[in-house]
Amino acid sequence: KQHLPVVVGGIHITCLPKTLTKNMDVGVLGEGEITFLKLVRLFQQTGRLASPDLAKIPGLAFWQKEKIVLTPPAPLIKNLSTLPFSDREILDIQPHTYIFTSRGCPYRCSFCASSRFWQTLRFFSAEYVASEIEELVNKYQVRFISFYDDLFIADLGRVEKLLALLERKNLVGQVKFSCSARAELISTKSARLLAKMGIKSVGMGLESGSDEVLKFLKGQSASVAQNQQAIKT
């Protein structure tokens, strides 16, 4: 009877690789696309995930007898726009769906794993994002898209370029959006830009009504006054 390997990934195993249990053969640490592809190809070629072969693949935690072995970290994907779109053919895509247009966050809030997991902030290009939105609207009849980025407006110039591309593709008005933002980045300019694009809701992590707590959680740049001003804007 062939043993089917169990591979896990994500934030938990990346931050705590020593929690790999005996029920798990391999943990993929950090960004997973390239690493997991190597695992699939290895299994296709050999029919197993043997420790001597796993030791050659960066970004893994795996069992070697009674010991958990960690390989060196895998390099990050330099250009996210080289990745293919998610293959949604076998999924039941609803009129309201979601996409990621970036990975990571420039801030390091004390409670958030994102900046630790992704290590740095990287963006899919405005052209890539516009094309993915176009596919969702035209192929899957999506009418509302939630941007699940930690901070969609981290690069306002990219948002401006995305809006121009969506206008050129006649998509503005055909689809609505929601996104997340940080209070101190909300301005009259950014709010008007989001409204023009079709953003119908903006989520902000205000976290606390105490300046002392905010600075502990989010750093010196966060304040109750900025939270209040962002809501007014």
C-alpha positions in Angstrom: 0.0 0.0 0.0 1.5 3.3 -1.1 2.1 5.9 1.5 0.6 9.3 0.5 2.8 12.1 1.9 1.1 14.8 4.0 2.5 18.3 3.2 1.6 21.4 5.2 2.3 25.0 4.7 1.3 28.5 5.8 2.1 30.9 8.6 1.9 28.5 11.6 4.4 25.9 10.3 6.7 28.7 8.9 6.9 30.5 12.3 7.0 27.3 14.4 8.6 24.6 12.2 9.4 22.5 15.2 5.7 21.8 15.6 5.7 19.5 12.6 4.1 16.3 14.0 4.6 12.7 13.0 1.3 12.9 11.1 3.0 15.4 8.7 5.8 14.4 6.4 6.9 17.8 5.1 6.3 21.5 6.0 6.7 24.1 3.3 8.2 27.2 5.0 7.4 30.6 3.6 6.3 31.4 0.1 5.1 28.1 -1.3 4.6 28.0 -5.1 8.1 27.1 -6.2 8.9 24.9 -3.2 5.6 22.9 -3.5 6.1 22.5 -7.3 9.5 20.9 -6.6 7.9 18.5 -4.1 5.2 17.5 -6.6 7.9 16.9 -9.3 10.0 14.9 -6.9 7.0 12.7 -6.0 6.1 12.2 -9.7 9.7 11.1 -10.5 10.4 8.9 -7.5 7.0 8.0 -6.0 8.1 9.2 -2.6 9.5 12.1 -0.6 12.8 10.6 0.8 14.9 12.7 3.2 18.1 12.7 1.0 16.1 14.3 -1.8 14.2 16.7 0.5 17.5 17.9 1.9 18.3 19.4 -1.6 15.1 21.6 -1.7 15.3 25.0 0.1 12.4 26.0 2.4 11.4 22.7 4.0 11.0 21.1 7.4 10.9 17.3 7.3 11.4 14.3 9.4 14.7 12.4 9.3 14.1 9.4 11.6 13.3 11.1 14.9 14.7 14.5 14.1 13.1 17.5 12.3 15.5 18.8 9.7 15.2 22.4 8.3 16.7 23.3 4.9 18.0 26.8 4.1 15.2 29.4 3.3 13.9 29.5 -0.2 14.5 32.7 -2.1 11.4 34.9 -2.6 9.8 35.2 -6.0 11.4 38.4 -7.4 8.6 39.3 -9.9 5.1 38.2 -8.7 3.6 39.0 -12.1 5.4 36.0 -13.6 3.0 33.7 -11.7 0.0 32.4 -13.6 -3.5 33.4 -12.4 -5.1 31.1 -10.0 -6.7 28.2 -11.8 -10.4 28.7 -10.9 -11.8 26.2 -13.4 -12.7 23.6 -10.7 -14.0 26.1 -8.2 -17.5 27.5 -7.8 -16.7 31.2 -8.3 -19.5 33.4 -6.8 -20.5 36.9 -8.0 -18.5 38.1 -4.9 -15.0 36.8 -4.8 -11.5 37.9 -3.7 -8.0 38.4 -5.0 -4.5 39.3 -3.6 -2.7 42.1 -5.5 0.3 42.2 -3.2 2.2 40.3 -0.5 3.4 41.7 2.8 3.1 45.0 4.5 5.5 47.9 5.1 4.5 48.1 8.8 5.3 45.7 11.6 2.3 45.7 14.0 3.2 43.7 17.1 0.2 41.3 16.6 0.4 40.6 12.9 2.2 37.7 11.2 2.0 39.0 7.6 5.2 41.0 7.6 7.1 38.2 9.3 5.8 35.6 6.8 6.2 37.5 3.6 9.4 39.3 4.8 9.0 42.2 2.5 6.3 44.1 0.6 5.9 43.1 -3.1 3.3 44.0 -5.6 1.7 42.4 -8.6 1.9 44.9 -11.4 -1.2 47.1 -12.2 -1.3 45.4 -15.6 -1.4 42.0 -14.0 -4.2 43.0 -11.6 -6.3 44.7 -14.3 -6.1 41.5 -16.5 -7.1 39.3 -13.6 -10.1 41.5 -12.8 -11.0 41.4 -16.5 -10.9 37.6 -16.5 -13.1 37.5 -13.3 -15.7 39.8 -14.8 -15.8 38.4 -18.3 -15.3 34.7 -17.7 -16.8 34.2 -14.2 -19.4 37.1 -14.2 -18.0 38.4 -10.9 -19.5 41.7 -9.8 -17.8 42.4 -6.5 -14.1 41.8 -5.6 -12.6 42.1 -2.2 -8.9 42.9 -2.3 -7.4 40.8 0.5 -4.1 42.6 0.6 -2.9 43.7 4.0 -2.6 47.3 2.7 -4.1 47.8 -0.8 -3.2 51.5 -0.9 0.5 51.0 0.2 1.5 52.3 -3.3 -1.0 54.9 -4.4 0.7 55.4 -7.7 -0.1 51.8 -8.6 -3.7 52.3 -7.6 -3.9 55.3 -9.9 -2.4 53.2 -12.8 -4.8 50.4 -12.0 -7.8 52.8 -12.2 -6.6 54.1 -15.6 -6.3 50.5 -16.9 -9.7 49.6 -15.7 -11.1 52.6 -17.4 -9.4 51.7 -20.6 -10.9 48.2 -20.4 -14.4 49.7 -19.7 -14.5 47.8 -16.4 -15.2 50.8 -14.1 -18.8 50.5 -13.0 -19.1 46.8 -14.1 -17.5 45.6 -10.8 -17.3 47.0 -7.3 -14.6 46.5 -4.7 -13.6 46.5 -1.1 -10.1 46.9 0.4 -8.1 47.4 3.6 -6.2 50.5 4.5 -4.3 52.1 7.3 -5.8 55.2 8.9 -2.7 57.5 8.4 -2.7 56.7 4.7 -6.3 57.9 4.2 -6.5 61.4 2.7 -8.9 63.3 0.5 -6.8 62.3 -2.5 -6.8 58.5 -1.7 -10.5 58.5 -0.7 -11.5 60.1 -4.0 -9.3 57.7 -5.9 -10.9 54.7 -4.3 -14.4 56.0 -4.8 -13.7 56.7 -8.5 -12.4 53.1 -8.9 -15.6 51.7 -7.3 -14.4 50.8 -3.8 -17.6 50.5 -1.8 -16.1 49.7 1.6 -12.7 50.2 3.3 -11.6 48.3 6.3 -9.2 49.9 8.8 -7.7 48.3 11.9 -8.3 51.1 14.4 -7.4 48.6 17.2 -7.8 51.0 20.2 -9.0 54.3 21.6 -5.8 54.7 23.6 -2.7 56.4 22.1 -0.5 54.4 24.5 -2.0 51.1 23.4 -1.9 52.1 19.7 1.8 53.0 19.8 2.5 49.7 21.5 0.6 47.7 18.9 1.3 49.7 15.7 4.3 51.9 16.3 4.9 55.6 16.8 3.0 56.8 13.7 -0.4 55.5 14.9 -2.8 57.7 16.9 -6.4 58.1 17.9 -6.5 61.5 16.1 -5.5 59.9 12.9 -8.1 57.2 13.3 -10.8 59.9 13.8 -9.6 61.9 10.9 -9.6 58.8 8.6 -13.2 58.1 9.5 -14.3 61.7 8.9 -12.5 61.7 5.5 
